[in-house]
Amino acid sequence: MLDSFRPVVMEDARRFDGATPDQIRDAFKEWARVACETEHGVPYKRAELAYSARYRLCIMVDEEALQSVLDIPTEDLEQYNTTGFVILINGRWSPEWDPEELAAELAAGGGLDDGHEPVYGCTLGEVGWMKVRYGQAQTGASSLMTPDGSWDLEYRRPPAIGFVF
């Protein structure tokens, strides 16, 4: 079984250095559309209905996330840690708003605003990604995020770190 599990790592400094979670989500969705068919012969429309984390969630490591892990003292690496994180992106997320309300807001010079502190310019309560403990990113995502409703239950708006259990 382990031989069939191949995590995909996308490293393209020109494309991804300084990228936001939204930009990574777009790249992930491009990959997922092709990968589900080439890997399993499953059309993307069908894979979209599945709960599999492989084509639904991706992990991002930006400079802040990398430093959060590198800053953990060596003697604490095997201990329970709540400061080291990676970014878990919901590949199926899109902001929920009323199109007419959005058009009126944009026409008035505003934008989407739920009154939260901006995270990459987004003030919505749900930004489509969260920081999760680096040690739980893979197993937590695969085991906890099975039904689509699980994202809502586990979601923590940044800067909070989720999967702290």
C-alpha positions, 0 to 999 in steps of 0.5 A: 500500500505504501508503494501506491502512496506518492505525495506530490510536491510542487517546487517551482520558485518562479511560480510559487515564491511569495504566492498566497494560499489563493494562488496555491489553491488555483495551482492545486485545482489545475493539478487535481483536474488532471491527476484524478483522471491520470492516476485513477481514471476518474473524471474530475467531476466524479472525484469532486463528489468524493471525500478523498483528501488527495484531490480536495486538500493541499499543504502549503509551506511558506516562509512563516510556516517553515520558520515556525517548524525550524524554530522549535528547539531540537530537544522539543521535536518529539514533544507535543508542539503547538507552535510549528504549523503548515498551511492546509488549503481547502481546494474546494473553497470559494467565498460565499456571498450574494452576487448582487450584494458583492456587485453593490459593495464593489461599485461603492468601492468596498469589498467582501467584509465580515469585519475580521482582521484582513488575512491576505486582504480577506476579511471574511470569517472563512478564508479557505485555508488554516494553519494546522500543526505540522505533525497533524497536517497529513494524518489529521487532514486524511482522517478528520476531513472526510465528509465536507462538513468536517472543514467547518467543524475543524476550521480555525481562522488564521492566525489560530492553529488548528488540529491541536489535539 
